[in-house]
Amino acid sequence: ASMEDTGLAAGAFDFVLSTSALQWADIERAIAEMSRLCSSDGVIAISWFSESTLKAWRQLWGGEFFELPSKSKVIQELCRQGFKVKKSQSKLYLDQKTSFGHAVRSVNGVGAGKSSSQRRRISRSEYLSAKNEFDLKVNQNGCFLMEYPTEFLLASRV
């Protein structure tokens, strides 16, 4: 099952939660499915990485990544499904890395790369440049600080 079509019973949940998943989904269909699953007095909570996260990843790794939804797009889709945003928050999560390989795996693990068939292979010089920048930061600071700006919305039916 996908987040756009879970196969679960309509209106069965008082609380529907999505964390760091919108980058994998068709936003309109995913929010429509969350709405379908949510009971009449239920709540939807959504968090996702903001566009500035991608800018930081692009700066470090180069290449193209998928586009993340804007806050206004997510709010628009929630409103279209009959929800009103009750709380909106931006938060910065920080993650310390000391291994370049671990940093790359963590970025891929949250969906920063396209599927393997869609990824642009970076050149050896791009890879070495990113690794050298990473290693320099680790040598200077003891770690490389990865920033993950995120957005959070809490919405209930109107």
C-alpha positions in Angstrom: 0.0 0.0 0.0 1.1 3.6 -0.6 0.3 6.7 1.4 -1.9 7.7 -1.5 -4.0 4.5 -1.3 -3.7 2.7 2.1 -6.7 0.5 1.7 -7.6 1.2 5.3 -11.2 2.0 6.4 -12.5 5.5 5.8 -13.0 7.7 8.9 -11.3 5.0 11.1 -8.7 7.3 12.7 -8.9 10.2 15.1 -5.3 11.1 14.5 -3.5 10.8 11.1 0.3 11.4 11.2 2.8 11.8 8.4 6.4 12.5 9.1 9.1 13.0 6.4 7.0 11.2 3.8 5.6 13.8 1.5 8.7 13.8 -0.6 7.8 10.3 -1.7 4.1 11.0 -2.5 1.8 12.8 -4.8 0.8 15.6 -2.4 -2.8 16.0 -3.6 -3.5 12.3 -3.5 -1.7 11.7 -0.2 -3.6 14.5 1.6 -6.8 13.3 0.1 -6.1 9.9 1.6 -5.2 11.3 5.0 -8.5 13.2 4.9 -10.4 10.0 3.9 -8.9 8.1 6.8 -9.6 10.9 9.4 -12.7 10.7 11.5 -15.2 13.6 11.4 -13.6 15.2 14.5 -10.1 13.9 13.8 -6.8 15.7 13.4 -4.1 15.5 10.8 -0.4 16.2 11.7 2.2 16.5 8.9 5.9 17.3 9.1 8.3 17.4 6.3 11.7 18.8 5.4 11.6 22.4 4.1 13.0 23.6 0.8 16.0 25.1 2.6 17.0 21.6 3.6 17.3 20.8 -0.1 19.4 23.9 -0.8 21.8 22.8 1.9 22.0 19.3 0.5 22.5 20.6 -3.0 25.3 22.9 -1.8 27.1 20.0 -0.1 26.4 17.1 -2.5 25.7 18.9 -5.8 23.1 17.4 -8.2 19.4 17.6 -8.4 17.0 16.2 -5.8 13.2 16.0 -5.8 11.2 19.1 -4.9 9.7 19.3 -1.5 6.2 20.8 -1.1 5.9 24.3 0.1 4.0 25.1 3.2 1.4 27.0 1.2 0.8 24.0 -1.1 0.2 21.7 1.9 -2.1 24.2 3.5 -4.0 24.6 0.2 -4.5 20.9 -0.1 -5.6 20.6 3.5 -8.1 23.4 3.0 -9.3 21.8 -0.2 -10.1 18.6 1.8 -12.1 20.6 4.4 -9.4 21.1 7.1 -8.2 24.2 8.9 -4.7 24.6 10.1 -4.6 25.0 13.9 -0.9 25.1 14.4 2.0 25.8 12.1 5.7 25.6 13.2 9.1 25.7 11.6 11.9 23.9 13.4 15.6 23.3 12.8 16.9 19.9 13.7 20.7 19.5 13.9 22.5 16.2 13.3 26.3 15.7 13.9 28.1 13.4 11.5 31.8 12.3 11.7 31.8 9.9 8.8 31.2 11.0 5.2 29.6 7.6 4.3 27.2 7.9 7.2 26.2 11.4 6.2 25.5 10.3 2.6 23.5 7.3 3.8 21.5 9.5 6.2 20.6 11.9 3.3 19.6 9.1 1.1 17.6 7.5 3.9 15.3 10.5 4.1 14.7 10.6 0.4 17.2 13.2 -0.7 18.1 11.2 -3.7 15.8 10.2 -6.5 15.2 6.5 -7.0 18.4 4.8 -8.2 17.2 4.8 -11.8 16.6 8.6 -11.7 19.7 9.7 -9.8 22.2 11.8 -11.5 25.6 10.2 -11.0 28.0 12.7 -9.7 31.5 12.8 -11.1 34.5 11.6 -9.2 35.7 15.3 -8.9 32.3 16.3 -7.5 32.4 13.4 -5.0 35.9 14.3 -3.9 35.0 18.0 -3.6 32.1 17.2 -1.3 34.1 14.7 0.7 37.0 17.1 1.1 34.6 19.9 2.4 33.1 17.4 4.8 36.5 16.2 6.1 37.7 19.8 6.5 34.6 20.6 8.7 35.2 17.4 10.8 38.9 18.3 11.2 38.0 21.9 12.2 35.0 21.2 14.4 35.2 17.5 15.4 32.0 16.9 13.4 30.0 18.0 10.4 26.7 19.6 11.4 23.8 18.7 9.1 20.8 21.0 9.3 17.3 19.8 8.7 14.8 22.7 8.6 11.4 21.2 8.9 7.8 22.3 8.7 5.0 21.1 10.9 1.2 21.5 10.5 -1.7 20.4 12.7 -5.1 20.6 11.1 -8.7 19.7 12.0 -11.9 19.5 10.0 -13.7 22.8 9.6 
